[in-house]
Amino acid sequence: MADEQEILNRWRLVLGKYASGQIDFSGDGVQFMDMENVLDYLYSREYGDEQEIRKERSGGSEGSQLTVPYWLRQIKKLFPKQTVEVLERHALEKYGMTELLTDPEVLKKLEPNKELLKTILELKHMMKGEVLVMAREIVRKVAEEISRKLEQEIRVSFFGQINRNASSPVKSARNLDIRKTIRMNLKNYDAENRQLVLKNVYFNSRMKKYNQWRVIICVDESGSMLDSVIHSAIMAGIFARLPMLDTKLVIFDTNVVDLSGYVDDPVETLMSVQLGGGTNIAGALSYCEGLIDFPFRTMVVLVTDLYEGGGYQRLYSTARGIIESGARLVVLTALDMDANPNYDRNAAAALADMGAFVGAMTPEELAGWMGKIIV
């Protein structure tokens, strides 16, 4: 019976307050009514102009008396964190409740996460004063969280080449030097029991690679590339802390902006991004070509969907010049945790035929790929 009541209550929440004549809440009716009010406050926007007519017919709506700060407090009280994040995302993206990002009292109640970061980057032009300060702090928290998750694996990719000429005090099965262990313990062989007694076990050390390369990360800041922009900025910050890399960061639309001076500060980088506008990939690559001093120790990582706003022939000509100089050209059609690309396949094929590496990668895959090249 209790399960049936729970199912009816859930159906009532799905159908909304206008089903009250057919289905009543049972059990903890007060809590379910509170849940209904906060859901109605958000999703009644689906009715558009019809909402006012429905309010008149229903004799008013308690949900309409809610304020955004109270609504935020209530959804956090009534729903689990995952549901709260969905409700906040719908409020911002689907129903345009931009007051979530323009009212400081409201903004400080939002849960810092990647989706909120993306929305801040899209709406930061509306922010000023205290709200902008708070938004920057959210960007910092989320960027640091993403960086913490990525940095360890990225460092392993670069420092992980095994040096079999030196032993290590780090006792890990992954580092076990089985040949040296057997060789050094042969004197301890127990002939009677036909067993090798291991009195000492030896491990390989890991060799740090300090032959410096210049890595130029060139990022398309069009709106469709937002996930890739975020991960590119954070990756550039991590790369900037690696001693074997001299990292440059360039973002572009129709204009090119060199953010290399802020490469170790993802907050400044991300808050400098201007999403949207046209795309001049050839112009951005041409600028990057001017940053190449030693081609055979340079890698240009172009992050773009390859939908060129200008002529493709200039793009191909510039790319060919970079490749023929001896520099590595990597074209990433997506750089994020999912690596789901949407890109110009004809341009991708043309660049691949020239010798560029073209593909979509997660940040870890990019770091692993670079670690194999940078010796």
C-alpha angles and dihedrals in degrees: 000000000000090000091052091051090051091051092049091049091052092049089051090054090050094049094044135218094311088072091062091105092060104031127034125196113253132196111013092016095166093060092046090050089053089050090049092051095053092044090049091050088061107029098040084080085079088075094060112183091358089069093078091053091049091051091054093048093048094048096245136317129250088204091065089062093063121109124214095250091049091046090054092049091049098049090051089050096046105036138047119259095259091054091046090056091051092050092048091048092050090048092054104034104030104031102028097233091168090164084082087073102032100051112073092206089055097041095056090057094057119104111246107237140135095270091054089048090054092050092049090053090051095047103030091109087071093055130091141155117001093359092056091049091052092046091054090052090053090049089051094050095048094043091051091049092051090045092052090053093050106035100073094052092044092052091050089054092056102035097033102092106120117239105207093185096072136048125234132213088216105103106208130144087227089060097043112138098208097177095053091044092056094042095050093047100047089100088063095058112140103217095185094056093028091231134133109229111212108212093161129029120199130209133196119244123226119247120226115220113216101167096125121232128186112234116193112195110197114188131194106222097198114134095253090060096055097118090048092048091055094049093042091055092048093045090051089053091052093046090050089063094054113096095216094058133074100198127203124184124202127176125191149178113157086326130052123229122188109214096173090120089063098038093117091052112065091182093062090043096051094043088054093058116110106197121213131019128106129317128240104175093164091055091050093049090048090055091049090050087061090057093059112105102158107025097192090058097042131095122190111201109195113192110194145118087238094235095142118205093201132040118318094215092069089049091052093045093052093045091050090051092053093048095046090050089065097254120130115246116202117185113196115192088190134010110185142098093279099037092207105158132200108187149140101278095193092057090045091053092048093052092045090053089056091056103266119137106241125186149095119274142178114235091256092053091051091051092049092049092049091046091060092051101042105075 
